[in-house]
Amino acid sequence: MAERHDPHAGEAAVGPHGAPDDHGDTHGHDDHAHGDETLGPVNVLAWAAAIGGIALGLIVMLAFIQAAT
């Protein structure tokens, strides 16, 4: 089996990832978040379908509760 190239091999000298003093800004990338990236557009149709599905599920649940009493 061939050896895999580790693109972050030189970063081992700064300490383990996740250490309290590892803030990501000292070795070229941010470990915690990517604040400069923007979110994409909201999919209104998908959110409407989800909310509609929840509403229909609640109606079915209420029908079962009413039938059981």
DSSP file (Angstrom, degrees, kcal/mol; ACC not computed):
  #  RESIDUE AA STRUCTURE BP1 BP2  ACC     N-H-->O    O-->H-N    N-H-->O    O-->H-N    TCO  KAPPA ALPHA  PHI   PSI    X-CA   Y-CA   Z-CA
    1    1 A M              0   0    0      0, 0.0     2,-0.1     0, 0.0     0, 0.0   0.000 360.0 360.0 360.0 137.0    0.0    0.0    0.0
    2    2 A A        -     0   0    0      1,-0.1     2,-0.2     0, 0.0     0, 0.0  -0.451 360.0-105.6 -77.8 148.6    1.3    3.4   -0.9
    3    3 A E        -     0   0    0     -2,-0.1     2,-0.3     1,-0.1    -1,-0.1  -0.509  33.4-126.9 -71.7 139.8    1.9    6.1    1.7
    4    4 A R        -     0   0    0     -2,-0.2     2,-0.4     1,-0.0    -1,-0.1  -0.711  19.8-120.3 -89.4 140.0   -0.6    8.8    1.8
    5    5 A H        -     0   0    0     -2,-0.3     3,-0.1     1,-0.0    -1,-0.0  -0.656  19.3-147.6 -79.8 128.6    0.6   12.4    1.7
    6    6 A D    >   -     0   0    0     -2,-0.4     3,-1.4     1,-0.1     4,-0.2  -0.871   6.3-164.3 -98.3 110.4   -0.4   14.5    4.7
    7    7 A P  T 3  S+     0   0    0      0, 0.0     3,-0.2     0, 0.0    -1,-0.1   0.668  90.2  48.0 -69.7 -13.8   -1.0   18.1    3.6
    8    8 A H  T >  S+     0   0    0      1,-0.1     3,-1.4     2,-0.1     4,-0.3   0.042  71.9 119.4-111.5  25.8   -0.8   19.2    7.2
    9    9 A A  G X  S+     0   0    0     -3,-1.4     3,-1.1     1,-0.3     4,-0.2   0.848  72.5  55.7 -62.2 -34.7    2.3   17.4    8.3
   10   10 A G  G >  S+     0   0    0      1,-0.2     3,-0.8    -3,-0.2    -1,-0.3   0.639  94.0  70.2 -73.2 -13.2    4.2   20.6    9.2
   11   11 A E  G X  S+     0   0    0     -3,-1.4     3,-1.6     1,-0.2     4,-0.3   0.607  74.0  84.2 -80.2 -10.8    1.4   21.6   11.6
   12   12 A A  G X  S+     0   0    0     -3,-1.1     3,-0.9    -4,-0.3    -1,-0.2   0.752  80.5  65.6 -63.3 -22.4    2.3   18.9   14.1
   13   13 A A  G <  S+     0   0    0     -3,-0.8    -1,-0.3     1,-0.2    -2,-0.1   0.700  92.9  59.7 -74.0 -18.5    5.0   21.2   15.5
   14   14 A V  G <  S-     0   0    0     -3,-1.6    -1,-0.2     1,-0.3    -2,-0.2   0.545 117.3 -96.6 -88.2  -5.8    2.4   23.8   16.8
   15   15 A G    <   -     0   0    0     -3,-0.9    -1,-0.3    -4,-0.3     2,-0.1  -0.428  54.6 -42.8 114.5 169.9    0.6   21.3   19.0
   16   16 A P    >   -     0   0    0      0, 0.0     3,-1.4     0, 0.0     2,-0.2  -0.373  61.9-104.3 -73.1 149.1   -2.4   19.0   18.8
   17   17 A H  T 3  S+     0   0    0      1,-0.2     6,-0.0    -2,-0.1    -2,-0.0  -0.487 106.7  32.3 -68.1 140.7   -5.6   20.3   17.3
   18   18 A G  T 3  S+     0   0    0      1,-0.3    -1,-0.2     4,-0.2    -3,-0.0   0.384  82.7 139.3  92.0  -3.2   -8.2   21.1   20.0
   19   19 A A    X   -     0   0    0     -3,-1.4     3,-2.1     1,-0.1    -1,-0.3  -0.397  67.4-111.4 -69.1 152.9   -5.7   22.1   22.6
   20   20 A P  T 3  S+     0   0    0      0, 0.0    -1,-0.1     0, 0.0    -3,-0.0   0.804 118.8  47.6 -57.5 -29.6   -6.7   25.2   24.6
   21   21 A D  T 3  S+     0   0    0      1,-0.0     2,-1.0     2,-0.0    -2,-0.1   0.362  86.5 101.7 -93.6   6.5   -4.0   27.3   23.0
   22   22 A D    <   +     0   0    0     -3,-2.1    -4,-0.2     1,-0.2    -1,-0.0  -0.790  35.7 159.7 -93.3 102.0   -4.9   26.2   19.4
   23   23 A H        -     0   0    0     -2,-1.0     2,-0.3    -6,-0.0     9,-0.3   0.388  47.0-128.0-104.8   2.0   -6.8   29.1   18.0
   24   24 A G  S > >S+     0   0    0      6,-0.2     5,-1.1     1,-0.1     3,-0.8   0.063  89.2  91.8  82.1 -28.7   -6.4   28.2   14.3
   25   25 A D  T 3 5S+     0   0    0     -2,-0.3     3,-0.4     1,-0.2    -1,-0.1   0.624  75.6  65.3 -78.6 -10.4   -5.1   31.6   13.2
   26   26 A T  T 3 5S+     0   0    0      1,-0.2    -1,-0.2     3,-0.1     4,-0.1   0.651 106.4  37.8 -86.7 -14.7   -1.5   30.7   13.8
   27   27 A H  T < 5S-     0   0    0     -3,-0.8    -1,-0.2     2,-0.4    -2,-0.1  -0.002 119.9 -84.6-133.7  35.1   -1.2   28.1   11.1
   28   28 A G  T   5S+     0   0    0     -3,-0.4     2,-0.3     1,-0.1    -3,-0.1   0.303  97.3  60.8  96.7  -9.5   -3.2   29.1    8.1
   29   29 A H  S   <S-     0   0    0     -5,-1.1     2,-0.6     0, 0.0    -2,-0.4  -0.992  75.0-112.7-149.7 160.2   -6.8   28.1    8.8
   30   30 A D        -     0   0    0     -2,-0.3    -6,-0.2     1,-0.1    -5,-0.1  -0.807  19.5-168.8 -95.9 120.2   -9.6   28.6   11.2
   31   31 A D  S    S+     0   0    0     -2,-0.6    -1,-0.1    -8,-0.2    -7,-0.1   0.685  81.4  46.4 -78.7 -18.1  -10.4   25.5   13.3
   32   32 A H  S    S-     0   0    0      1,-0.3     2,-0.3    -9,-0.3    -1,-0.1   0.866 117.4 -26.9-101.0 -40.1  -13.6   27.0   14.7
   33   33 A A        -     0   0    0      0, 0.0     2,-0.4     0, 0.0    -1,-0.3  -0.977  42.9-121.3-165.5 170.3  -15.7   28.6   12.0
   34   34 A H    >   +     0   0    0     -2,-0.3     3,-1.6     1,-0.1    -3,-0.0  -0.744  33.1 174.4-123.5  81.0  -15.6   30.2    8.6
   35   35 A G  T 3  S+     0   0    0     -2,-0.4    -1,-0.1     1,-0.3     0, 0.0   0.676  70.2  62.4 -66.6 -21.0  -17.3   33.6    9.4
   36   36 A D  T 3  S+     0   0    0     -3,-0.1     2,-0.3     2,-0.1    -1,-0.3   0.528  81.7  98.1 -86.1  -3.6  -16.7   35.2    6.0
   37   37 A E    <   -     0   0    0     -3,-1.6     2,-0.2     1,-0.0    -3,-0.1  -0.664  66.7-141.2 -85.1 138.4  -18.9   32.6    4.2
   38   38 A T        -     0   0    0     -2,-0.3     2,-0.2     1,-0.1    -2,-0.1  -0.655  16.7-112.6 -96.5 155.1  -22.5   33.6    3.5
   39   39 A L        -     0   0    0     -2,-0.2     3,-0.1     1,-0.1    -1,-0.1  -0.496  33.0-114.5 -80.8 154.7  -25.5   31.4    3.7
   40   40 A G        -     0   0    0      1,-0.2    -1,-0.1    -2,-0.2     3,-0.0  -0.122  47.9 -65.9 -77.8-179.0  -27.4   30.4    0.6
   41   41 A P        -     0   0    0      0, 0.0     2,-0.4     0, 0.0    -1,-0.2  -0.327  54.7-104.8 -69.5 152.8  -30.9   31.4   -0.3
   42   42 A V        -     0   0    0     -3,-0.1     2,-1.3     1,-0.1     3,-0.1  -0.640  24.7-133.0 -78.5 130.3  -33.8   30.1    1.8
   43   43 A N     >  -     0   0    0     -2,-0.4     4,-2.1     1,-0.2     5,-0.2  -0.710  25.8-177.0 -85.7  93.6  -35.8   27.3    0.1
   44   44 A V  H  > S+     0   0    0     -2,-1.3     4,-2.6     1,-0.2     5,-0.2   0.870  78.4  54.4 -63.7 -39.8  -39.3   28.6    0.8
   45   45 A L  H  > S+     0   0    0      1,-0.2     4,-2.2     2,-0.2    -1,-0.2   0.906 109.4  47.6 -62.6 -42.1  -41.0   25.6   -0.8
   46   46 A A  H  > S+     0   0    0      2,-0.2     4,-2.2     1,-0.2    -1,-0.2   0.910 113.0  47.9 -66.6 -41.8  -39.1   23.2    1.4
   47   47 A W  H  X S+     0   0    0     -4,-2.1     4,-2.6     2,-0.2     5,-0.2   0.895 111.6  50.8 -66.0 -39.1  -39.9   25.1    4.5
   48   48 A A  H  X S+     0   0    0     -4,-2.6     4,-2.6     1,-0.2    -2,-0.2   0.902 110.4  49.4 -64.5 -40.8  -43.5   25.4    3.6
   49   49 A A  H  X S+     0   0    0     -4,-2.2     4,-2.4     2,-0.2    -2,-0.2   0.895 111.6  49.3 -65.1 -39.7  -43.7   21.6    3.0
   50   50 A A  H  X S+     0   0    0     -4,-2.2     4,-2.2     2,-0.2    -2,-0.2   0.936 113.3  45.2 -64.9 -46.4  -42.0   21.0    6.4
   51   51 A I  H  X S+     0   0    0     -4,-2.6     4,-2.3     1,-0.2    -2,-0.2   0.902 113.9  50.3 -65.4 -40.4  -44.4   23.2    8.2
   52   52 A G  H  X S+     0   0    0     -4,-2.6     4,-2.5    -5,-0.2    -1,-0.2   0.892 109.6  51.1 -63.1 -40.0  -47.4   21.8    6.3
   53   53 A G  H  X S+     0   0    0     -4,-2.4     4,-2.2     2,-0.2    -2,-0.2   0.888 110.1  49.0 -64.8 -39.7  -46.2   18.2    7.2
   54   54 A I  H  X S+     0   0    0     -4,-2.2     4,-2.2     2,-0.2    -2,-0.2   0.917 111.4  50.1 -65.2 -42.9  -45.9   19.1   10.9
   55   55 A A  H  X S+     0   0    0     -4,-2.3     4,-2.0     1,-0.2    -2,-0.2   0.920 111.8  47.4 -62.0 -44.4  -49.4   20.7   10.8
   56   56 A L  H  X S+     0   0    0     -4,-2.5     4,-2.2     1,-0.2    -1,-0.2   0.886 110.4  53.0 -64.9 -37.8  -50.9   17.6    9.2
   57   57 A G  H  X S+     0   0    0     -4,-2.2     4,-2.4     1,-0.2    -1,-0.2   0.890 108.2  50.3 -63.3 -39.1  -49.1   15.4   11.7
   58   58 A L  H  X S+     0   0    0     -4,-2.2     4,-2.5     2,-0.2    -1,-0.2   0.880 108.7  52.3 -66.5 -37.5  -50.6   17.4   14.5
   59   59 A I  H  X S+     0   0    0     -4,-2.0     4,-2.0     2,-0.2    -2,-0.2   0.923 110.9  47.1 -63.2 -43.8  -54.1   17.0   13.0
   60   60 A V  H  X S+     0   0    0     -4,-2.2     4,-2.3     2,-0.2    -2,-0.2   0.909 111.4  51.6 -63.9 -42.2  -53.7   13.2   12.8
   61   61 A M  H  X S+     0   0    0     -4,-2.4     4,-2.4     1,-0.2    -2,-0.2   0.919 109.7  49.0 -61.3 -43.7  -52.4   13.1   16.4
   62   62 A L  H  X S+     0   0    0     -4,-2.5     4,-2.5     1,-0.2    -1,-0.2   0.872 109.0  53.4 -64.6 -35.9  -55.4   15.1   17.6
   63   63 A A  H  X S+     0   0    0     -4,-2.0     4,-2.2     2,-0.2    -1,-0.2   0.908 109.6  47.9 -64.6 -41.5  -57.7   12.7   15.7
   64   64 A F  H  X S+     0   0    0     -4,-2.3     4,-1.8     2,-0.2    -2,-0.2   0.906 112.2  49.3 -64.8 -41.0  -56.1    9.7   17.4
   65   65 A I  H  X S+     0   0    0     -4,-2.4     4,-0.9     1,-0.2    -2,-0.2   0.919 112.5  47.7 -63.4 -43.4  -56.4   11.4   20.8
   66   66 A Q  H  < S+     0   0    0     -4,-2.5     3,-0.3     1,-0.2    -1,-0.2   0.878 112.1  49.6 -66.1 -37.3  -60.1   12.2   20.1
   67   67 A A  H  < S+     0   0    0     -4,-2.2    -1,-0.2     1,-0.2    -2,-0.2   0.808 108.7  53.7 -70.7 -28.9  -60.7    8.6   19.0
   68   68 A A  H  <        0   0    0     -4,-1.8    -1,-0.2     1,-0.2    -2,-0.2   0.675 360.0 360.0 -81.0 -16.8  -59.1    7.2   22.0
   69   69 A T     <        0   0    0     -4,-0.9    -1,-0.2    -3,-0.3    -2,-0.2   0.453 360.0 360.0-100.0 360.0  -61.2    9.1   24.5
